[in-house]
Amino acid sequence: MTALEARKLAEEDIRAGKTPSYTDLREWLEIVDSFGELKKVDNVDWNLEMGTLSELIARESKGPVPAVLFDNVKDYPKGYRVLFAQNASFKRMALNLGLPMDLANLDLVRALRQKLVTHQPIPAKTVTKGPILENVMSGNDVNLLKFPVPLIHELDGGRFIGTACLVITRDPEEGWVNFGAYRGMVQDEKSMSCYISPGKHGTIQRSKYFEKGKPCPVIICVGQDPVLFMVSGNEIDYGVSEFDYAGGLKGSPIEVIEGKATGLPFPAHAEIVIEGFMDPNDRKTEGPFGEWTGYYASSSRPEPVVRVQNIYYRNDPILTCARPGRPPSDYSIAKCMVKSALIWEQVEKCGVPDVKGVWCHEAGGGRLFNIISIKQRYPGHARQAMLAASQVHAGAYLGRYVIVVDEDIDPTNTFDVIWALASRSDPVESIEILRRCWSGPLDPRIQPGKKGFNSRAVIDACRPFEWMKDFPPVAESTPELKEKIRAKWKKVIEG
């Protein structure tokens, strides 16, 4: 299907109230352009301009943050494009997931959570042909800087080709394939470094090779279906292939091709794929890099080098990038939405009933400040909910605060959450501190050189269960009365 055909079909679906489907990033871009959320920019410099412009657009857009496609990049031929902010709106996230595109905030989180209830992984399908094989660089021809890799932030230690990416590895003992959004810095034309946070599945798999003194095969995909990047940046259960998980979300298998040097799978419809090996004794300084916390907390350190064997890429390739930094960033809202649904699902799997909503606040980068709303059913229910939310897989890494609120509080409404915190909690009775929890070098509150532990404050901002019925009633009109008065005085209310 041509891009034009994909666009016409998408426009027909949208007019009919349907969510369009797509095959690859290019069809996705046509659909996004058709509903007005793609901004095309020409003649930009890869040196800081792309990153800074992406930051300004993300912060100053009056409506939904558009996806930004850069072309005619300085020093590069026309058609070698760079895409930022691919998942920076609720509408585009709904498109990725095949959900109704009129949903937003907690409604979209709820829809994704419902999808996860029945989600079943669909194994990837291995094929031998695909657009990604249109061009292959090998050996002495390898050149990572053939692509317009940006210098994103002013204090970055280099040009980062891996930001909105999939770093693909296979467990050498168990055989399952993992991919994660682990950052990658170009060292030179033929090598790059990967930073993977402690405890991540990619670290565990790489360590198994290194402990045996063996190089770790790796593939880094830096241009792909946005749903793959969405899965890449979130916690999937140990032992589950992200390709299979993404196939379950899309409802059909992800087509993959096996790398000729590593045998690892990569998306057949990807834009740019890098293949190589990491050796335990081959390290170079990586970083610093401005991260999603809003700081350069991870500094720089020796990290394993990927010696690149092959680079596969499409004609007129699209490099996908994310610009992390002080929130809001060009992908933070997507992180919040998916993380909220995952925590919601995992808390309920722990046996916590009557969860009414979960929201990972964007100011916390989707990790540091999380709110869970429940309808209290029994003594200790609030404590159970907030403790579970702080330690399930999706909520455990680099968390800081978890607040539990009653069902009348919308967890996405910051004002109402603070009101509940201010009026329903008591510092002595309501706050618990958890020590020695999972964190890492990206945590700006850990002193450099210290181990990767942090603490958590879990805060009960619910009405006390034992005297909930006697708690002072809220000074607010009932919903029924408000609707009656609104109907009578609609013109006055709407001005």
Secondary structure, DSSP 8 states (H G I E B T S, - for coil): --HHHHHHHHHHHHHTT-----SSHHHHHHHHHHTT-EEEEES--TBTHHHHHHHHHHHH-SSS--EEEEES-TTS-TT-EEEE-TT-SHHHHHHHHT--TT--HHHHHHHHHHHHHT------EE-S--GGGGEEEEGGG--GGGS---B-STT-SS-EEESS-EEEEE-TTT--EEEE---EEEEETTEEEE---TTSHHHHHHHHHHHTT--EEEEEE-S--HHHHHHHTS---TT--HHHHHHHHHTS--EEEE-TTT--EEETT-SEEEEEEEEEEEEEEE-----TTSS-TT--EEEEEEEEEEEEE-SS-EEE-----SSS-SSHHHHHHHHHHHHHHHHHHTT---EEEEEE-GGGTTTSEEEEEE---STTHHHHHHHHHHHSHHHHTT--EEEEEETTS-TT-HHHHHHHHHHH--HHHHEEEEEEEE--TT-TTS-TTS-SEEEEEEEE-S--GGGGGGS---SS--HHHHHHHHHHTHHHHH-
